[in-house]
């Protein structure tokens, strides 16, 4: 899709010559899958931080159980739960490291390589073309690019 009268996507978001509709859709699906993986990775970090926070809160629970006269329960919580592996041999940081090495980084590299080899490294072609189809040309709030946007209303 080519801009008309300077009103269209910038060069970084124009489909290179010879790139088919099917390839644009394929690269869009690959990018969408990577975006979902980015979200999953964020949830892993949330899992890591929440689990770590809970583990540190156990220090207070152990202290309060002792103070409340229940040293046996304090010992049990400290022995059985505090610092425990979340899966055999792993704390949450090790799960993240394994995920990053085994899945995330190869996925990220493959998506970038596909864009580089198949579309001259251009990103978000599917979305840029979708925006062109859906926006209202000439409407100040539907500009194609940041450099063509009008000033915000006061």
GIWONOR-V596451 format. One record per pair of residues at least 24 apart in sequence whose ideal C-beta (glycine too) atoms are under 6 Angstrom apart, sorted by the first residue. I is the first residue (numbers start at 1). J is the second residue. Records with the same first field share a line. If there is no record, write none. Layout:
I=J / J
This chain:
1=129 / 132
7=144
8=144
9=128 / 144
10=145
13=128
15=125
16=119 / 120
19=119
24=125 / 126
27=119
28=126
30=111
34=111
37=107
41=104
44=96 / 99
48=92 / 96
51=92
58=82
